[in-house]
Amino acid sequence: MTEQEKTSPPASIDGAAIQQLMASQQFDQALAQLLAHLDKQPKDIDALYMAAVCYRYQKHYEQAAATLSQLIQLAPDHGRAHQEQGHLLMARQQPEQAVQAFVRACKNNPALIASWQAQVDLFTALGKPQAASQAQAELAQLQASPKHLIAAKDLLAQGKILKAENLCRKFLQSAPRHVEAMRLLADIGQRLGAMDEAEFLLESAVLFEPANAKVRTDYIQVLRKRQRFGKALEEASTLLQQAPENPQFQSIYAIELMQTGDYDQALTYFDRVLAKLPNDPITLTSKGHALKTMGRYQQAVDAYNTAITTRPQHGEAYYSLANLKTYQFTEQEISRMLAQEGNPEHSLMERAYLYFALGKAYEDNKDYRQSFKYYQLGNELKRNSSGYDADKMTEELMAQRDVCSTDFFAAHQGQGHNAADPIFILGLPRSGSTMLEQILSSHSQVDGTLELPNILAMAQKLRRQGKGDDSKPYPQILEDLTADELHSMGEQFIKDTAIHRKGAPFFIDKMPNNFRHIGLIKLILPNAKIIDTRRHPMACCFSNYKQLFAEGQEFSYSLEDMAQYYKDYVALMAHWDQVLPGQVLRMQYEEVVEDLEGQVRRLLDFCGLPFEAACLSFHETKRSVRTASSEQVRQPVYRSGLEQWQHFSADLEPLSNKLAEALADYPSG
């Protein structure tokens, strides 16, 4: 995630001035300005929200409802939009629908005091004392919180991350042991990529309040994201010991067992949860993920389908079926998904899951226009919630070229850690990297691991370090690293990644975004092998467009952004070829498909490994595969996907036009 505000109004609208007009009840004037702005910026989230409020105060309820519907379609997780919907439904004398809107509001923004109070009042009036009591408890806890902390939570829920960070840091200066503030700042840190700081905050918070289950749960999650799976499992075990029969704690423990590769035991704990919560859709989906990773395809399908049967709006289960890649939806399943399209209960992710699943379903049915429609809807939804700035990314990538010159590397010759263990497979996602990883990990001397976050974390730490007044920004800060620092960083990488290894002399790091940091890699690990996986530009970009990534890869939500990112990637790789001649092996997916043995021998030669026939039958290798290609790499090399993008050529013209030069230069293009 880039460090910019997600929902700040465009420069052409003065949000503060309009809010002042609304505060003085000059709704006509405020609305006139908002509508003029929305004619030019129809997807401005803040303007739509303020317009809906104006319409309600003017008692133009139909216009208010239509505006809120448009807003929630663009931003399903906008807490204040759901709160406003609750106010509107109350004004229209629909208390039962209103209370559900207030519930959704608090789910998306727990800092909305008005929505908690409305729940208390409405649940009481509707004769639901237990629900009213639960809402009252949440309200009391929120009202007891410091006002600055409530404001920071509200800002974070609105996507105004930097403002939330500044407010939270100021509060912690006066109350450095405030655990809830530490949790909040850790959440902010994770969103900004400051994973080391987030871990430190939560580790400290756990020491201050060891019985606080929320804090320990957050700590486990950040450890998992940092792939410190052993420590995460240890903390999950501690959590479970507090309440061994708690199904939430059992589920957390099962998930951490999965991360450490103990899938059989994980399944045992998922089944214990399901014994207490029969057919719980979230647990069934997690169980399906474990089964999928183990290669137990049909059992994974059954788990996902049971989750859908229990909760038809459970979007993740639909997408999990689609993400198997080899699963094909029936007409009945498609109808079931279509029936969920307008479900107001859907979160942003549930709706996105549904759209991408429908895209896959229609693609399999060869209805390519409908397929693209749903892929586009899913991507637009994700793009609207993203702070991605394509021009800023271009600037960051080009800065690598400015710093990491031939002379720069010559000046650091002989520095860094001399380990030759790591093999980095990088490039763009969906370029055939999982297949290459499976080929290499089939070799007796190579351990397959995961998409390791270590290099990205090092780069992010340098980036934040470079924000100091006396420091250079990243990557310029690389110029100031001493030989001792470079050696220490390389040594730390080898130490931190040891947990993923199983004793082979070499291991793979398959994080695709490491191509942005080849300069850093070669400074700290000059003997590491680097393999760039390349695929036809249209095939690769379209494959990214129709893939809903768990996190990151925000360039993929727009054809224009993706074309720019692909061109920047090609330009940066050309730079690495120039300043590090012979140190990056380029593997083209199409060539591997056409000449498997020849390309495998070429790959092994580059890595200094003897030929082993097992690398040719890589689809038979038994190992857990956690990427989107997990089922595909369990099959022999196939050619059917090479030209799949051509079915969508009319809709992909914005992409092909921007990639014209890359297409002309691509060897098999």
N, C-alpha and C positions, 0 to 999 in steps of 0.2 A: 504494500500500500504506500502511495506517495504521501508526503507530509503536507497535505493541503486540505482546505475545508471542502467537504462534500456538497454542502447546500448553501454556501454563501451566495447572496443575490448577485446577478451580473451588475456591472458598473452602471448600466443604463437605468437602474431603478434604485431609488433611495428608500430602502426598507425602513430606516429609522423615522424618516419623515412621514411615511405612510402609517406606521404604527402610531405616531403622534396624532395624526388625523383621526384614526380609529379611537384612540383614547379620549379624544374630545368629541366623539360621536359624529364626526363629519364623514359618515359612511359613503355618501354619494361622491364626494371629492376623492376619497381614497379608492373607491371602486373604479372610478373613471380612469385614474392613473394606472391601476392594476390591469384593467382590461386593455388599455392601450399598449402596455408592456407585453401582455400575454399574446397579443396579435403577432408580435415579433418573436417572443420566447414562450411558445405554448406549453413547454415542458418545465418551466421554472417552478420548482416545488414550493418555494417560499411564497411566491406570488399567488399560486393556486390556493394555498392554505389561507392567506389573508383575504383573498376574494371570497372564499367559502364563509369565513367569519362575517364579512360584511353582508353577504346575502342573508345570513341567518338573522342578524340584528335588524335588517330591513324587512324581515319576515317573508322574504322571497325563497321559500323553502325548496321549491323544485330546482331552482338554479343552484342553491346551496348543495343539494343532494347530488346534482349532476357534476358539480365542480369537485366535490369530495370523491365521487366515484372515479373521476379522471385522475385525481391525485393519488388515490390508493392503488389504482392500476399501475401508476408509475413507481410508487414507493409504498409497497404493502406493509413495510415495517415502520412507517411514520407514526409514532405514538400519538403525537398531537393531532394528527388527522383523524385517528380513531376516537380520540377524546372529543373532538369537534363533532364527529358523527354522533356520539352519545348525546351531546348537548342538543343537536338538531332533532334527534329522535325523541328526546324529552319534550322539546318544544312542539313536536307533532303528536304528543300524547301516546307514545309507544314505549312504555317503560321496560317491557321484557326484552325488546330488541336493543334498547338503550344500554341496559346493564351489560349485555354481551359486548357492545362496542367499548364500554369503559373497561371491561376485562381485557379486551385486546389492546387497549391503550396502555394499560399497566404492564402487560406482557412485553410490549415493545419499548416502553419507557417507564421503568419502576419509580421514577422520581416525580410522577404526576400526582400531586397531593389531591387535586380536585377530582381526579378519576377514582382514587381510592375512597374518598369521602362519598362520591356518588354511588359507588358499589355498596357501601355500608347502608346508605339511605334506601337505595332501591331494593337490595336483598331483604332488608327489614320489611319494607312495604309489601314485597311479594311473598312474604311468609317463608323466607329461607334463612332461619337464624344461624345455622352453621356457617353458611357462606358469608353472612354478614359479620359473624365473629372473626372469621379468617381475614376478611378485608380490614376489619377494625385493628387486628393485631399488626398487619402490615402497615397500616396508616400510623399507628402509635409508634412503631419502630422508625418510620420515616420522619415523623415529626420530632422525634427525639434526636435526630441526626443534626449535626451542625449545618447551618444554612449554606455555607460555602460548599460543603460536600454535596448537598442536594443539587445545588446549581451546577456543579461539575458533572454529576451524573446525568442531569438533564442535557447539558451540552454534548456529552458523549453520545447519548441516545440520538441526538440530532445530527451526529456525524461531525460536529465541530471539535475535532480532536485536539488541536493545538490550544484552543481556548480552555478546554477541559483540563489539559495537562498543566497549563500555567496556574489555573485556579487551585488544582489539587496540590501542586508543589508548594504554593504559598501557604496552603493550610497545613501541610506536613511540617513546614518550618516551625510552626507554633505548636504542633502536636505530633512529634516525630514517631511516637509509638501507637498512633491511632490505626488500629488494624483495618478498619473498613476503608480508610483513606489509602492505606497501603495496597489493599486489594484493587481499589479503583485505579491507582497509578500503575499497578502491574498490568491491568487490563489495557490501559492506554499504551503502555510500553510494548505489549505484544502487537497491538495494531500498528505501531510505528516501527516494528522490527527490532526493538531493543530487548531481545529475549534474555540477555544476561542480566540486565537490570530487573526485569520482571521476575526472574528466578530468585535473585537476591532479596527482593522485597517480600516475596511470598515465603521464602525460607525463614526470613526474620519474623514474619507474621505468625508462622507456625510455632516458632519458639516462644513468642509472646503469649499465644493462645492455643496450646496444643490440642484442646478439646473442641476447637471451632471447626466443625465439619466443612463449612463453606470455604474457609481458608485452605484447609488441606486439600479439598477437591480442586481448587484453583491451582494449587501447587503441583498436584499430580498432572493436571492438564498442561502446564507449561513445561514440566519435565518431559512429558510425552512429545510435545512439539520440538523440543531440543534433542529428541531421540535418546534421552538418558533413561532408557527403558528399565534398567535394573533398579535405579533409584526410585523411579515412578512406581514400580511394582512393590518395592519396600514400603513406600508411603501408602499405597493402596491397601497393603496388608495391615498396616497400623490403623488405618481408617476402619477396615472391616472388623478388627478386634474390638473397636469401641461398641459395635452393635452387629454381631455376626449374622443375625437374621434379617438385617435391613436390606431389602432388595436393591435399593439404589447403590449401596456400598458393594453389594455382591456384583452388580453390573459393572461398576468401575473396576473392581478387581479382575473381572473376566476380561475387560478390554485391555488391561495392562498385561495380563497373561498372554493375550494375543500378540502384543508388541514384542514380547520376549520369545515368541515362537512356540509357546506351550498351548497349542490350539485344542488339544484333547481336554485339558483341564479347564480351558476357557469355556468350551462347550458344556462341560459339567456345571459350571457356575451359571451360565445362561439358562440352562434347564432348571436350576434351582430357583432362579428368578421367575421363570415361566410357571413353575409349580405354585408360586404365590400369586402371580399376576398372569393368569392364563391368557395366551394369545396377545400379550402386550406388543403392540406394533414396533415400538422402538427396539425392544429386546430382540424380537424376531429379525429385525433388519440387521442388527449387530451380529446376530448368530449367522445370518446369511452371508455377511461379509467374511466371517471366519471360515465358513464352508467354502466360499468362493476362492479365498486365498489358498486353501488346502487342495483345491482342484476337485472338490466334490460338487460338481456342477448341479446335478438334479436336486440334491438336497438344499443347495442354496436357493434354487428356483422355488422350491416348495416353501421355504421359510419366507421369502419375499411375498409370495402369493398369499400365504396365511396372514401376513401383516396387512395386506390390502383388503382381504376379506373382513378382517376385524375393523379396520379403519379405512374406508374407501378413499378418503382425502389424503392419505399418507403418501405424499409425493415422492419421498426418498425411496420408497419401495418400488414404485414404478420406474424411477430412474435407475435403480440398482439392477433391475431386470434389463433395461436398455443397455446399461454399461457392461453387461456381460458380453456385448458385441455380437454374440452368436444367437441370442434369444430373439424370437420373432413373436410379436403380439398378435393375438387373435382379434377378429372383428369385435367380439364381445368386450375384450379388454380395452380396445380403442374407444368404444362407446362409453365404457365406464370412465375412462380418463376425460373424455369430452364433457361428460356430465359434471365433472369437477371444475371445469374452467372458471366459472363465475363464483366459486365458493368464497364467501367473504371471510371465512375462517383461515384461509391460506396465508401463511407467512410468505415473505419474499422468496425464501429458499424453496418452500413447498411448491409455489407457483413456478419457479424456475425449473425445478425437477420435473414437473408435469410437462412443461413446454418442450424441454429437451427430449423427454421420453416420447412425446407425440411426434417430434421431428424424426426420431429413429423409426417409429412405427410406420409413418407414411413413406419414409425412404425405402424401407423393406418392401412396402407395397407398390413401389415404383411411382407413387404419386409425388413427384419431386417438387411441384409448386407448393402443395400443402406442407410438405416436409420443410421446405425452406422458410415458409411462413412461420412455423413454430420454432425453428432454430433462431430465426430473427427475433421473435417475441422474447424468447428466453435470453438472448444476448442483450437486447435492449434493456430488459429488466435489470440485468446485472450491471450493464454499463451505467445506468442511471444511478445506481447505488455506489459507484466506484469513483475514487478520486484520481483515476489514472490520467496522466498528462503525457500524450505521445511526444510532444516537442521537448518536454523536460527529459524524457527517457533518451531521446536522440542526443540531447546535450550531454547527458551523463555518459553515454557510450562513446561519443566522440572525444570526450575528455580523456578516455583511456588512450586514444591514439596520440593525443598531445603529450602525455606524460611518458608512456612506455615506448620509448624510441630504441633504436639499435644501440646508440651510445649509452642509454640508461641501463640496458641489460649488460652491456660490456663493463660498466662501472661496478656492477654487482656480481661479476663473474666469481665463482667459487664460494659464494655466500649461501645462506639457507641451510636446511637440513638435508643430508645426503641420501635419505631413504628413497629407495626406488619401488617401494611397495604399491603406491596408489596408481590406479589406472582411471583417469577421468573420462567418462563418456558424456559429451555435452552437445549443445546445439539447440534447436527448437524442439519443444515437445511434439510428439506424434510424427517423428522423423525416422522411426525405426530403431531408436536407441534401446528399447526394451529387448528387441530381437538380438541386437549386438551384445547386450548384457547377458542374455540367456546363452548365447554362443560361447562367450568368454567364460562364464561361470560353469559351463559344462567341462572346462579344462581342469585337470586335477590340481594345478598349481594356482588356481584363482578362486577366491571367495566372492560370490555375489553378495551385495548388501542391499542398500536402499538408495533413495535420493537423499543423500546426506546434507544437512543444513550447515555444516561447519564452515565452509568457505564463505557462504553468504553471511553467516553470523560474524565472521572476522571482518568482512568488508563493511557490514553495518556498524560494527563497533568502531572501526576507523572513521567511518562517516560521521558518527556522533561525536567522536573525539575531535574531529576536525572542525567542529562548530565553535570551539573555543576561540577567544580573541587572538591568542598567540599561535594558533595552529592553522595549517593549510587544510582546505577541504579534500575529501577523497575524490579522485585518486592522487591528487597532488601530494597528499601527506605521505605517500609511498616513498617520495624522494628523501624524506627525513628519517626513515627507519634505519637503524644501525644494523651491522652484521649480526650482533648478538640478538637483537630483537627478531630479525628474520629467522635465525636458527631456532630461537625459542618458539616462534609461531609455528614453524614446520614440525618441531618436536611435539608441540601441543596437539596439532592435527593428528599425528600418528597415535598419540596417547588417547585422545578423545574418541577416535574411531575404532579403537581396539575391541570395544564391546560388540561390534558387528561382525567380527572376524571369527573364523573357525579353524585357524591354524595354517592356512595356505600361505605361501610366500608373497602372493599378490592379492589385492582386493580392488573392487570396483566402487567408484562413487559416480552415480548416474544422475546427479542433479543437472538438468539441462541448462539452467540459468548461470551455471559456472562459466559459460563462454564470456560473460561480461567481465570476469575476473581472472582471465588467464595470466595477466601480468602479475597479480598477487600470487597465484599458484606457482608460477615459475620462479618468483623471488624466494618463496619459503620452501619449495620442494622442487629444486631444479632438475631432479632426475625422474620426476613423475611423467608417466605417459599420458598423452592427451589425444582423444579420438573425437573428431567432429562428425556427427551423423548428419547427412544432408539428404533431402528428399525433394522431388519436383515441387517448385514453389506453390503451384495451385493446389496440388494434392496435400501438401503439408499444411498450408494455411487453412484450407477448408476443413481438414481433419481437426485442427485446433478450434475452428469456429463452431463445430458441432459437438465439441467435448466440453462438458461442464466440469471444470477443475474444482477440487476441494477448496483451494485457496491459491492466491497468486495468479500469475499468467493473465493479468487484467488487460493486456494488449489484445487478447483473443475475443473480446466482446464487441468489436467493431471491425468491419472489413477494412476501413480506411486506416485505423490504428494498426491493424495486423500487417497491412502492406508496408507501412512505414517501419514497423519493428523488424520485419523480414529484411528489408533493404539495409537497415542499420546493422543487423546481424551479419549479413554478407559482407558489408563494408568493414566491419570490425574484424571478422575472420580473415579477410584479405590483408589487413594490417598485421595480424599475428603471423601470418605466413611470411610477410616481408621481414619482420624484425626477429622472428624466431624460426628461421628456415629449417625445414625438416623435422621440426619438433611437434607438429600437429599432423596426425593422419586423418585425411578426409575419406569417409566411407559413404558411398552413395547407395541409398536403399535399393534403387532399381538394379544396380550392378550386382548387389548381393543376391537379389531375387533371380537374376539371369545366370549368375555364375557363382553359386554358393561355395563350392570347394576352393575355387581360385581366390575369392575374396576372403575366405576364412584363413587360408594360408598367408595371404598378405597381412591380415590383421595380426595373426600370431607372430609372424616375422617381426613386425613393428614392435610388439610387446616383448620380444626376445624369448618366446615360448616355442617349444617343439610342437609339431603337429600331432593332434590327437583326434581320432575318428569320432569321438563322442561329441565334438564340436559341430559336426555335420548333422547329427541327430539330436540337436539341442532341445527339440520339442519333447523328447522323452525324459529329459532331466527332471528329477523330482526335487523341486524346491518351491518355497512360497514366493509368489509373485504378487506385489501389491499395487502395481500400476494398472491403468485402464486397459492395457493390452494383455492382461493376465491369461485370458482364455485364448487369445490369438497366438501367443507364443507357445502354447501347448499343442499347436498344430504344425505340420510341415510348412515350409515356405510356400506362400500362395501368391498368385498374380492378380486376383480378382479386384483388389482394392486400388490398383495403380492408377486407374483412370476414372474412379468413381465420381470425382468432382465434375467431370464433363457433363453429367446428367443435370447439373445445376448451373451450367455455363452462362445462361441468360441472366440469372440472378447474381452471378459472381462477376459481372462486368466491372463494377467499381474496383474489385480486387485485381482482375487481370489487366485493367488499364494502368493501374499504378505499379504493377509488377512487370510491365512490358520489357524493361531492360534486363531484369533478373531472368525472365523467361527466355529471352534471346541468348543470354550467356550460359544458361544451364545446359550441360552436356547432352542430356537425354531429352531436352525440351523440344 
